[in-house]
Amino acid sequence: SQEDLEISDGRVAVKGTSNRSLSFGEVLSRAFGYGGSISVTGISRSEASLDRETGQGKGSTYYFTGAGGCEAEIDLETGAVRVLRYVAAHNVGKAINPTLCAAQIEGGVASGVSMTLFEEMRWDNGQLLNPNLVDYRLLSICEAPPVQAILIEVPHREGPFGAIGAGEPAIVPTSAAIGNAVARALNVRLFSLPLTPDKVLTVLLHPDEAKQGLGSARTLA
């Protein structure tokens, strides 16, 4: 019991004995379990086999499939585009942790929205004008849209427990989804990213000039 113990010189001992004592570390180890390093080694062999000479064969273990759609609004006075909500449906193989899978997709969408609406390296005669995070525009939490992540589970035989990647694929359809929403609103499709307010405003105010000046805008039929 506690009354039978005494602490001296950094050790816990039974009163009246000198050979029955433990250090504080030993006491904690016995109370909460012994620690130690744990290591595991495994080997994974992929079925992917690409012939380097012919370029034929299976170049990847698996390919990602997914789709995205969004609702967006355009400020007619400033040309600013805001994504109101986004829906992303992606095959994740097997969702071992559905909450984290959805979070990965949400993060991918946020990256895609940032690239589509804001991110751009501006140059002037070979000089980068926005080389830091003060001048390089990124999506903020205030501008990030709510994302509905739809997890489609088709387990893959080579993935861990059937799982495949879930983060980066969500980035891919984002620009197309936002671009389609803007094109439907303006009746003019822009192919130059990012969809900055100045580009959108040019289309709003001077649609004919925009098609020539942007070099990548055309009126939808």
C-alpha positions as CSV (number, residue, x, y, z in Angstrom):
1,S,0.0,0.0,0.0
2,Q,1.0,3.7,-0.2
3,E,1.8,3.7,3.5
4,D,4.5,1.0,3.0
5,L,6.4,3.1,0.4
6,E,8.9,5.9,0.7
7,I,10.7,8.1,-1.9
8,S,14.4,8.8,-1.6
9,D,17.1,9.8,-4.1
10,G,14.7,9.6,-7.0
11,R,13.6,6.1,-6.2
12,V,10.5,4.5,-4.7
13,A,11.3,1.8,-2.1
14,V,9.6,-0.4,0.4
15,K,10.1,1.1,3.8
16,G,12.9,-0.6,5.8
17,T,14.5,-2.2,2.8
18,S,17.3,-1.2,0.5
19,N,17.1,-3.8,-2.2
20,R,13.4,-3.4,-3.1
21,S,13.2,-0.1,-5.0
22,L,12.3,1.2,-8.5
23,S,13.2,4.4,-10.3
24,F,10.4,6.8,-11.3
25,G,10.8,5.6,-14.9
26,E,10.4,2.0,-13.9
27,V,7.3,2.8,-11.9
28,L,5.7,4.6,-14.8
29,S,6.6,1.8,-17.2
30,R,5.0,-0.8,-15.0
31,A,1.9,1.4,-14.5
32,F,1.3,2.4,-18.1
33,G,3.1,-0.4,-20.1
34,Y,6.6,-0.9,-21.3
35,G,7.7,1.2,-24.2
36,G,9.9,0.4,-27.1
37,S,10.3,0.7,-30.8
38,I,8.0,-1.2,-33.1
39,S,9.0,-1.8,-36.7
40,V,7.5,-3.7,-39.6
41,T,8.9,-4.6,-42.9
42,G,6.8,-5.6,-45.9
43,I,7.1,-6.0,-49.7
44,S,4.5,-4.9,-52.2
45,R,4.6,-5.9,-55.8
46,S,2.6,-4.0,-58.3
47,E,1.0,-5.6,-61.4
48,A,1.9,-2.4,-63.4
49,S,4.3,-3.2,-66.2
50,L,5.1,-0.6,-68.8
51,D,7.4,-1.5,-71.8
52,R,9.9,1.3,-71.9
53,E,10.7,0.7,-75.6
54,T,7.1,0.5,-77.0
55,G,5.4,2.6,-74.3
56,Q,2.7,0.0,-74.1
57,G,1.4,-2.0,-71.2
58,K,-0.1,-1.1,-67.8
59,G,1.6,2.1,-66.7
60,S,-0.1,2.5,-63.3
61,T,-1.4,0.2,-60.7
62,Y,-4.8,1.9,-60.7
63,Y,-6.4,5.0,-62.2
64,F,-8.6,7.5,-60.3
65,T,-12.1,8.2,-61.3
66,G,-14.3,11.0,-60.0
67,A,-16.5,14.0,-60.9
68,G,-17.2,17.4,-59.5
69,G,-19.9,20.1,-59.8
70,C,-20.5,23.4,-58.2
71,E,-22.8,26.4,-57.8
72,A,-21.1,29.7,-58.2
73,E,-22.1,33.4,-58.3
74,I,-20.5,36.3,-60.1
75,D,-20.4,39.9,-58.8
76,L,-21.5,41.9,-61.8
77,E,-19.7,45.1,-60.5
78,T,-16.3,43.6,-59.7
79,G,-16.2,40.4,-61.7
80,A,-15.3,38.4,-58.6
81,V,-16.4,34.7,-58.7
82,R,-17.4,32.9,-55.6
83,V,-18.1,29.2,-55.3
84,L,-21.2,28.7,-53.1
85,R,-21.1,25.0,-52.8
86,Y,-19.3,22.0,-54.4
87,V,-20.1,18.4,-54.8
88,A,-17.4,15.8,-55.3
89,A,-17.9,12.2,-56.0
90,H,-14.8,10.0,-56.1
91,N,-14.0,6.3,-56.1
92,V,-11.8,5.7,-53.0
93,G,-11.5,2.0,-53.3
94,K,-12.3,1.1,-49.7
95,A,-13.0,3.9,-47.3
96,I,-11.1,2.6,-44.3
97,N,-11.8,5.8,-42.4
98,P,-14.7,7.6,-44.2
99,T,-14.3,10.8,-42.2
100,L,-10.7,11.2,-43.2
101,C,-11.5,10.2,-46.8
102,A,-14.0,13.0,-46.9
103,A,-11.5,15.4,-45.4
104,Q,-9.0,14.5,-48.0
105,I,-11.5,15.3,-50.8
106,E,-12.5,18.6,-49.1
107,G,-8.8,19.6,-49.0
108,G,-8.3,18.6,-52.7
109,V,-11.3,20.7,-53.7
110,A,-10.0,23.7,-51.7
111,S,-6.7,23.4,-53.5
112,G,-8.5,23.3,-56.8
113,V,-10.6,26.3,-56.1
114,S,-7.5,28.2,-55.0
115,M,-5.8,27.5,-58.3
116,T,-8.9,28.2,-60.4
117,L,-9.7,31.6,-58.9
118,F,-6.6,33.1,-57.4
119,E,-3.2,31.5,-57.9
120,E,-1.0,33.0,-60.5
121,M,2.7,33.9,-60.8
122,R,3.0,37.4,-62.2
123,W,6.1,38.3,-64.2
124,D,7.4,41.6,-65.5
125,N,10.4,41.4,-67.9
126,G,11.6,38.2,-66.2
127,Q,11.0,39.5,-62.6
128,L,8.6,37.6,-60.4
129,L,6.2,40.2,-58.9
130,N,4.6,38.0,-56.2
131,P,7.3,35.8,-54.8
132,N,5.9,35.5,-51.3
133,L,2.7,34.6,-49.5
134,V,1.8,38.2,-48.9
135,D,1.5,38.9,-52.7
136,Y,0.7,35.4,-54.0
137,R,-3.0,35.1,-53.7
138,L,-4.4,31.9,-52.0
139,L,-7.9,30.7,-51.0
140,S,-8.7,31.7,-47.5
141,I,-11.0,29.9,-45.1
142,C,-13.6,32.6,-45.5
143,E,-13.8,31.9,-49.3
144,A,-13.7,28.1,-49.1
145,P,-17.0,26.6,-50.2
146,P,-18.9,23.9,-48.3
147,V,-18.1,20.6,-49.9
148,Q,-20.3,17.5,-50.1
149,A,-18.0,14.5,-50.5
150,I,-19.6,11.4,-52.0
151,L,-17.5,8.3,-51.4
152,I,-17.8,5.6,-54.0
153,E,-16.3,2.3,-52.9
154,V,-15.0,-0.1,-55.4
155,P,-12.3,-2.0,-53.6
156,H,-9.0,-2.4,-55.5
157,R,-7.2,-5.7,-55.3
158,E,-3.8,-4.1,-55.0
159,G,-4.7,-1.3,-52.6
160,P,-4.3,-1.7,-48.8
161,F,-7.5,-3.4,-47.7
162,G,-8.9,-2.3,-51.1
163,A,-8.2,1.4,-50.6
164,I,-6.7,3.9,-53.1
165,G,-5.7,7.5,-52.9
166,A,-8.4,10.1,-52.2
167,G,-6.8,13.5,-51.8
168,E,-5.2,14.7,-55.0
169,P,-7.8,13.3,-57.5
170,A,-10.3,15.8,-56.1
171,I,-8.2,18.7,-57.4
172,V,-8.5,17.6,-61.1
173,P,-12.2,18.4,-62.0
174,T,-12.4,21.6,-59.9
175,S,-11.3,24.0,-62.6
176,A,-13.7,22.5,-65.2
177,A,-16.6,22.5,-62.7
178,I,-16.1,26.2,-61.9
179,G,-15.3,27.1,-65.5
180,N,-18.6,25.5,-66.6
181,A,-20.5,27.4,-64.0
182,V,-19.0,30.7,-65.1
183,A,-19.5,29.9,-68.8
184,R,-23.2,29.1,-68.1
185,A,-23.6,32.4,-66.3
186,L,-21.8,34.6,-68.8
187,N,-22.5,32.7,-72.0
188,V,-18.8,33.0,-72.7
189,R,-16.3,30.3,-71.9
190,L,-12.9,31.3,-70.6
191,F,-10.0,28.9,-71.0
192,S,-7.3,31.0,-69.2
193,L,-6.8,30.4,-65.5
194,P,-7.1,31.8,-62.9
195,L,-10.6,33.3,-63.4
196,T,-9.6,36.6,-61.8
197,P,-12.0,39.5,-61.5
198,D,-10.3,41.5,-64.2
199,K,-10.7,38.7,-66.8
200,V,-14.4,38.2,-65.9
201,L,-15.1,41.9,-65.8
202,T,-13.6,42.3,-69.3
203,V,-16.0,39.7,-70.6
204,L,-18.9,41.4,-68.9
205,L,-18.1,44.9,-70.2
206,H,-16.5,44.1,-73.5
207,P,-17.4,40.6,-74.7
208,D,-16.2,41.1,-78.3
209,E,-12.9,42.6,-77.2
210,A,-12.5,39.9,-74.6
211,K,-12.6,37.2,-77.2
212,Q,-9.7,38.8,-78.9
213,G,-7.7,40.1,-75.9
214,L,-7.9,37.0,-73.8
215,G,-7.2,34.8,-76.8
216,S,-9.1,32.0,-75.2
217,A,-12.7,33.2,-74.8
218,R,-15.5,32.3,-77.1
219,T,-19.2,32.8,-77.0
220,L,-21.2,29.7,-76.5
221,A,-23.6,28.6,-79.2
